[in-house]
Amino acid sequence: MFKSIFDQYDWEEVKASIYAKTSRDVELALHRQRRTLDDFAALISPAAAPYLGQMAAISHALTRQRFGNTMQLYIPMYLSNECQNICTYCGFSLDNKIRRKTLSSAEILMETAAIKEMGFEHVLLVTGEASQLVGVDYFKKVLQLLRPHFANISMEVQPLDEADYRELSAQGLHTVLVYQETYHQEDYKKHHPKGRKSNFDYRLETPDRLGKAGIHKMGLGVLIGLEDWRTDSFYTALHLSYLEKKYWQTKYSISFPRLRPFSGGLMPKVEMSNRELVQLICTYRLFNQEVELSLSTREDEAFRDHIVPLGITSMSAASKTNPGGYTVDPQSLEQFEISDDRSAAAIAAMLKQQGYEAVWKDWDPAFSGEIKKVAG
């Protein structure tokens, strides 16, 4: 389990090592064909800032080489804002007095119709963490309902047990996103004082359970702003490296959610500039040519337009972060504020203008199914 690897590292020592990197370390990292975790640390360090143009050029070339001129588009469907956790940064937190809502089957189909009308074939299902109200049985019903309508179904919900993931995978679940939020254990406790999410170790070992369950793809990341982003990102890269070696048949993605305002608000402990986010995205691409890099509508229009050629391979579009936000209940409380509210068609047009093709369907599930049929 990753916990045994994690325990070998000390947060303060890792942080000191990153901030001690020199321009010489950065130059060595840039000239290597295969980069190590130590190179990753050099490329996210302050010493790498003057080399951003060079990093961006390499990242662009590597991304085009591996992913071509395509951009996967997906859309979130928020199913419920019920939550039994207290999280200091989330609008769905148990202590936030809001009107709670969970979509019924009929309402889910209404949201589905609106999403399909926009052209999407890839949907990300999102809920708060409330296992009694929106648990495995609810997820199974939703997957059975949606499977005929979407080519790719992803999920971002509470961490589950291995057997649960196996069961949901059999129902058509393709991808699971599970963000550690922060790898700083003490700060993790401060931000998650109540609920099952307060169990740091259980959350940390969720990707292991996903790997053992044979999930097709998993998404990793931290909530940028809770702690030092460089140190948190190093731990994410460490986690990714471990998972790729142990569960080599699984695909991986990295997301870059920056702390956004919500009702009740938490100011970021650490601010990350746009330039620093570009540095981080490019570093991941230089470190790992295969990993998918995803950017949500948390980021503003101008930034998303400019980041397209620099390593990102998937984007959300036309997102609503409230249950029923597309047709059923547009006024329900958002989990967080989005910054890019352009339509899916506008995003596709922007991509086309830059020479990229918007891909609405992930062909992996269909391809994998054909392989299984032939093998059988």
SEZAZA-83555 format. One line per field, with one value per residue (C-alpha): residue number from 1; x, y, z; residue in one letter. Coordinates in Angstrom, 1 decimal. Example, Ala and Ser with C-alpha at 12.3 -4.5 7.8 and 13.67 -1.06 7.14 Angstrom:
// SEZAZA-83555
k c(1|2) $
px c(12.3|13.7) $
py c(-4.5|-1.1) $
pz c(7.8|7.1) $
r c(A|S) $
//
This chain:
// SEZAZA-83555
k c(1|2|3|4|5|6|7|8|9|10|11|12|13|14|15|16|17|18|19|20|21|22|23|24|25|26|27|28|29|30|31|32|33|34|35|36|37|38|39|40|41|42|43|44|45|46|47|48|49|50|51|52|53|54|55|56|57|58|59|60|61|62|63|64|65|66|67|68|69|70|71|72|73|74|75|76|77|78|79|80|81|82|83|84|85|86|87|88|89|90|91|92|93|94|95|96|97|98|99|100|101|102|103|104|105|106|107|108|109|110|111|112|113|114|115|116|117|118|119|120|121|122|123|124|125|126|127|128|129|130|131|132|133|134|135|136|137|138|139|140|141|142|143|144|145|146|147|148|149|150|151|152|153|154|155|156|157|158|159|160|161|162|163|164|165|166|167|168|169|170|171|172|173|174|175|176|177|178|179|180|181|182|183|184|185|186|187|188|189|190|191|192|193|194|195|196|197|198|199|200|201|202|203|204|205|206|207|208|209|210|211|212|213|214|215|216|217|218|219|220|221|222|223|224|225|226|227|228|229|230|231|232|233|234|235|236|237|238|239|240|241|242|243|244|245|246|247|248|249|250|251|252|253|254|255|256|257|258|259|260|261|262|263|264|265|266|267|268|269|270|271|272|273|274|275|276|277|278|279|280|281|282|283|284|285|286|287|288|289|290|291|292|293|294|295|296|297|298|299|300|301|302|303|304|305|306|307|308|309|310|311|312|313|314|315|316|317|318|319|320|321|322|323|324|325|326|327|328|329|330|331|332|333|334|335|336|337|338|339|340|341|342|343|344|345|346|347|348|349|350|351|352|353|354|355|356|357|358|359|360|361|362|363|364|365|366|367|368|369|370|371|372|373|374|375|376) $
px c(0.0|1.1|1.0|4.3|6.0|4.4|5.7|9.2|9.0|9.0|6.9|9.4|12.4|10.7|9.7|13.3|14.7|12.4|13.2|17.0|17.1|19.4|19.4|22.0|19.4|16.8|19.1|20.0|16.4|15.5|18.2|17.2|15.1|13.6|13.0|13.1|11.2|14.2|13.9|10.2|11.2|13.7|11.2|8.5|11.0|11.4|14.7|12.8|10.8|13.2|13.0|9.3|9.5|11.8|9.6|6.4|8.0|9.1|5.7|3.9|6.0|5.6|1.8|1.3|3.5|1.5|-2.0|-2.1|-4.2|-7.2|-8.9|-11.3|-14.4|-16.5|-19.2|-20.0|-23.5|-24.0|-26.4|-26.6|-25.3|-26.0|-22.8|-21.9|-18.4|-17.3|-14.8|-13.6|-13.4|-16.6|-20.1|-21.6|-20.1|-22.4|-22.2|-23.2|-26.9|-28.2|-31.2|-30.1|-31.2|-30.6|-31.8|-34.4|-34.3|-36.7|-34.6|-31.4|-32.9|-33.9|-30.4|-29.1|-31.3|-29.9|-26.3|-26.8|-28.3|-24.9|-23.1|-21.4|-20.7|-18.5|-20.1|-18.6|-21.0|-20.5|-22.0|-21.3|-20.1|-23.3|-23.1|-26.6|-28.4|-26.1|-24.3|-23.4|-27.1|-27.9|-24.8|-25.7|-29.2|-27.7|-25.1|-27.9|-29.9|-27.1|-25.2|-27.3|-26.9|-23.1|-20.0|-17.9|-19.1|-16.7|-17.4|-16.2|-17.8|-16.8|-14.0|-15.4|-14.2|-12.6|-15.7|-17.9|-15.6|-15.7|-19.5|-19.7|-17.2|-19.4|-22.3|-20.3|-18.2|-15.0|-13.1|-12.9|-11.5|-10.3|-8.3|-6.3|-6.9|-3.6|-0.8|0.0|-1.4|-1.8|-3.4|-5.6|-7.0|-7.7|-9.7|-11.6|-12.6|-15.7|-17.0|-15.6|-13.3|-11.4|-9.7|-6.5|-5.2|-8.4|-8.5|-4.8|-5.2|-8.3|-6.2|-4.8|-8.4|-9.2|-6.1|-7.0|-10.6|-9.2|-10.8|-10.0|-8.7|-8.2|-7.7|-5.4|-4.8|-4.8|-6.8|-4.3|-4.3|-4.7|-0.9|2.4|1.5|5.0|5.3|1.7|2.5|5.7|3.6|1.1|3.9|5.2|1.8|1.4|4.8|3.9|0.5|1.8|4.3|1.9|-1.3|0.3|-2.9|-4.8|-4.6|-4.1|-5.1|-4.0|-6.3|-5.3|-8.2|-7.4|-9.4|-12.4|-14.9|-18.1|-20.8|-19.0|-15.6|-12.1|-9.2|-6.2|-3.4|-1.0|-1.7|-0.7|-0.2|-1.2|2.5|3.1|0.1|1.6|4.9|3.2|1.3|4.5|6.4|3.9|4.2|8.0|7.9|5.2|4.4|1.5|-0.6|-3.7|-3.8|-7.2|-8.4|-11.8|-14.0|-12.6|-10.1|-11.0|-11.6|-8.3|-6.2|-7.9|-7.5|-3.8|-3.1|-4.5|-1.2|0.9|0.1|-3.7|-5.5|-9.0|-11.3|-14.7|-17.2|-20.5|-20.3|-22.8|-21.7|-25.1|-27.6|-30.0|-28.1|-28.8|-32.6|-34.1|-33.0|-30.7|-30.9|-29.6|-26.3|-23.1|-20.3|-17.9|-18.0|-16.9|-14.9|-15.4|-19.1|-18.9|-21.1|-19.8|-20.1|-18.0|-15.3|-15.2|-15.0|-12.0|-10.2|-10.8|-9.4|-6.2|-6.0|-7.4|-10.3|-12.8|-13.4|-16.7|-16.4|-13.6|-13.1|-11.2|-14.3|-15.5|-12.0|-11.5|-14.9|-13.9|-10.6|-12.5|-14.9|-12.0|-10.1|-13.3) $
py c(0.0|3.6|4.4|2.5|4.7|7.8|7.2|7.2|10.9|13.9|16.9|19.5|17.7|17.4|21.1|22.1|20.0|21.6|25.1|24.3|23.4|25.5|26.5|23.7|21.2|22.6|22.5|18.9|18.0|19.7|17.9|14.4|12.1|10.3|12.4|11.3|12.5|14.6|16.2|16.8|18.6|20.8|21.7|22.8|24.8|28.6|28.1|26.8|30.0|31.6|28.4|28.5|29.2|26.3|24.0|25.1|24.3|20.8|20.2|21.3|19.0|16.0|16.5|16.7|13.7|11.5|13.0|14.7|17.8|16.5|17.7|15.5|17.4|16.3|17.8|17.2|16.2|16.9|14.4|15.4|18.1|15.9|15.5|14.1|15.7|19.0|20.4|24.0|24.8|23.2|24.7|21.2|21.0|19.5|22.7|24.9|25.5|25.0|23.4|19.9|18.0|14.6|14.0|11.4|9.1|11.3|14.4|12.6|11.9|15.5|16.6|13.9|15.2|18.7|17.4|15.3|18.2|20.0|17.1|15.5|11.7|11.9|12.7|13.1|12.2|14.2|14.0|15.1|12.3|10.9|7.1|6.5|8.7|8.5|5.2|2.2|1.2|4.8|4.8|1.4|2.7|5.8|3.9|1.5|4.6|6.4|3.6|3.6|7.4|8.0|6.5|7.3|7.6|9.0|9.5|11.8|10.7|9.4|6.8|3.3|-0.3|-2.4|-4.7|-1.6|-0.4|-3.9|-3.8|-0.3|-1.1|-4.0|-1.5|0.7|2.9|3.8|6.4|7.4|10.7|10.9|13.9|13.7|17.4|17.8|15.3|17.4|15.3|17.9|20.4|17.7|17.2|20.9|21.0|17.8|17.8|15.6|12.8|9.8|12.1|12.9|9.5|10.5|6.9|5.5|8.3|7.9|4.2|4.7|4.5|1.2|-0.1|1.2|-0.5|-3.8|-3.5|-3.1|0.3|1.5|5.0|7.0|10.7|12.2|15.7|18.1|21.2|23.9|26.5|24.4|24.0|24.6|23.6|22.5|20.1|18.7|18.3|16.3|13.9|13.6|12.7|10.2|8.7|8.5|6.9|4.2|3.5|3.3|0.6|-1.4|-1.1|-0.7|-1.6|1.4|4.8|8.0|11.6|14.7|17.6|21.1|22.5|25.8|26.8|28.8|30.9|29.3|30.3|30.7|31.0|29.9|32.1|30.1|29.6|29.7|31.7|30.2|32.5|31.7|31.5|29.0|26.8|26.8|25.7|22.9|21.6|21.6|19.9|17.0|16.6|16.6|14.1|11.8|11.7|9.3|10.9|12.8|16.4|17.9|21.5|22.5|25.6|26.8|28.6|31.7|32.0|33.7|31.2|28.2|29.5|30.1|26.8|24.6|24.0|23.5|20.1|19.9|16.9|17.2|20.1|20.4|22.8|24.5|23.2|23.6|22.6|22.4|19.4|19.8|22.9|22.3|22.1|20.7|23.3|26.0|28.0|25.3|26.1|25.6|23.6|26.4|29.3|28.6|31.1|30.0|29.9|29.6|27.1|23.8|25.1|28.1|25.9|23.7|26.8|28.1|24.8|24.6|28.1|26.9|23.9|21.4|18.9|18.7|15.0|14.3|10.6|8.6|5.5|3.5|1.7|0.6|-0.5|-2.4|-4.1|-5.2|-6.6|-8.6|-10.0|-11.1|-12.6|-14.4) $
pz c(0.0|-0.7|3.0|3.5|0.8|2.2|5.7|4.4|3.5|5.9|4.7|5.9|4.5|1.1|1.1|2.1|-0.7|-3.3|-2.3|-2.2|-5.9|-8.1|-11.7|-12.3|-11.1|-13.4|-16.4|-15.7|-15.5|-18.7|-20.7|-19.5|-21.6|-18.6|-15.5|-11.9|-8.9|-8.0|-11.5|-10.8|-7.6|-9.5|-12.2|-9.7|-7.6|-7.6|-9.4|-12.5|-13.0|-15.5|-17.6|-18.1|-21.8|-22.4|-20.3|-22.2|-25.5|-24.4|-22.8|-26.0|-28.2|-25.9|-25.6|-29.4|-29.9|-27.5|-27.7|-31.1|-31.6|-29.6|-26.4|-24.5|-23.3|-20.4|-18.2|-14.5|-13.4|-9.7|-8.3|-4.6|-2.2|0.8|2.9|6.3|6.4|7.7|5.2|5.7|1.9|0.5|0.0|0.7|4.2|6.9|8.9|6.0|6.4|2.8|1.2|0.4|-2.7|-4.3|-7.8|-8.5|-11.5|-13.4|-12.6|-13.7|-17.1|-17.4|-16.7|-19.1|-21.9|-21.4|-21.4|-24.5|-26.3|-25.8|-27.4|-24.5|-24.4|-21.3|-18.0|-14.5|-11.7|-8.5|-5.0|-1.5|0.9|2.5|2.3|3.8|1.3|-1.8|-1.3|-3.5|-4.1|-5.3|-7.6|-9.1|-10.0|-11.5|-13.6|-14.9|-15.8|-17.6|-19.2|-22.4|-22.8|-22.4|-23.8|-20.7|-17.1|-14.5|-10.8|-8.0|-4.8|-1.3|-1.2|-1.2|-0.5|-3.1|-3.4|-4.1|-6.9|-8.5|-8.4|-9.8|-12.5|-13.6|-14.0|-16.4|-14.2|-16.2|-14.2|-10.5|-9.3|-5.7|-4.6|-1.4|-0.9|0.9|1.8|4.9|7.7|10.3|8.0|6.6|10.1|10.4|7.2|7.8|11.5|11.2|9.1|7.4|5.3|8.5|8.1|6.3|5.9|4.4|1.8|1.1|0.3|-1.9|-5.2|-4.0|-3.6|-7.1|-8.6|-7.0|-8.2|-11.8|-12.4|-16.0|-15.0|-11.8|-11.3|-8.7|-7.4|-4.5|-3.7|-4.5|-1.8|1.3|1.7|-0.1|-3.7|-4.6|-1.7|-2.2|-5.9|-5.2|-3.0|-5.8|-8.3|-5.8|-5.5|-9.3|-9.7|-7.2|-8.7|-12.3|-11.3|-9.1|-11.2|-14.7|-16.5|-15.1|-16.8|-14.8|-14.9|-12.8|-12.1|-10.9|-8.8|-7.2|-4.2|-5.3|-3.4|-2.0|0.4|3.7|2.1|2.9|1.8|0.4|2.7|-0.2|-3.4|-6.7|-9.7|-13.2|-14.1|-11.4|-12.5|-16.0|-14.5|-12.6|-15.7|-17.8|-15.1|-15.0|-18.8|-18.7|-15.9|-17.4|-21.1|-20.7|-17.9|-18.8|-17.5|-16.9|-16.3|-15.1|-15.4|-12.0|-14.2|-16.2|-19.9|-20.8|-18.8|-20.3|-23.8|-23.4|-21.6|-24.4|-26.2|-23.1|-21.8|-21.0|-22.6|-21.2|-20.1|-18.6|-20.3|-19.6|-16.0|-13.3|-9.8|-8.2|-8.2|-11.1|-12.3|-16.0|-16.0|-12.7|-10.1|-11.5|-8.3|-5.9|-4.1|-6.1|-4.5|-5.7|-8.2|-11.8|-13.7|-17.3|-18.1|-21.9|-23.7|-24.9|-28.5|-27.7|-26.1|-29.2|-31.4|-29.4|-29.7|-33.4|-33.8|-32.1|-34.4|-31.9|-32.3|-29.5|-28.7|-27.1|-26.7|-25.1|-27.3|-24.7|-23.3|-26.7|-27.8|-24.5|-25.0|-28.5|-27.2|-24.6|-27.2|-29.4|-26.5|-25.4) $
r c(M|F|K|S|I|F|D|Q|Y|D|W|E|E|V|K|A|S|I|Y|A|K|T|S|R|D|V|E|L|A|L|H|R|Q|R|R|T|L|D|D|F|A|A|L|I|S|P|A|A|A|P|Y|L|G|Q|M|A|A|I|S|H|A|L|T|R|Q|R|F|G|N|T|M|Q|L|Y|I|P|M|Y|L|S|N|E|C|Q|N|I|C|T|Y|C|G|F|S|L|D|N|K|I|R|R|K|T|L|S|S|A|E|I|L|M|E|T|A|A|I|K|E|M|G|F|E|H|V|L|L|V|T|G|E|A|S|Q|L|V|G|V|D|Y|F|K|K|V|L|Q|L|L|R|P|H|F|A|N|I|S|M|E|V|Q|P|L|D|E|A|D|Y|R|E|L|S|A|Q|G|L|H|T|V|L|V|Y|Q|E|T|Y|H|Q|E|D|Y|K|K|H|H|P|K|G|R|K|S|N|F|D|Y|R|L|E|T|P|D|R|L|G|K|A|G|I|H|K|M|G|L|G|V|L|I|G|L|E|D|W|R|T|D|S|F|Y|T|A|L|H|L|S|Y|L|E|K|K|Y|W|Q|T|K|Y|S|I|S|F|P|R|L|R|P|F|S|G|G|L|M|P|K|V|E|M|S|N|R|E|L|V|Q|L|I|C|T|Y|R|L|F|N|Q|E|V|E|L|S|L|S|T|R|E|D|E|A|F|R|D|H|I|V|P|L|G|I|T|S|M|S|A|A|S|K|T|N|P|G|G|Y|T|V|D|P|Q|S|L|E|Q|F|E|I|S|D|D|R|S|A|A|A|I|A|A|M|L|K|Q|Q|G|Y|E|A|V|W|K|D|W|D|P|A|F|S|G|E|I|K|K|V|A|G) $
//
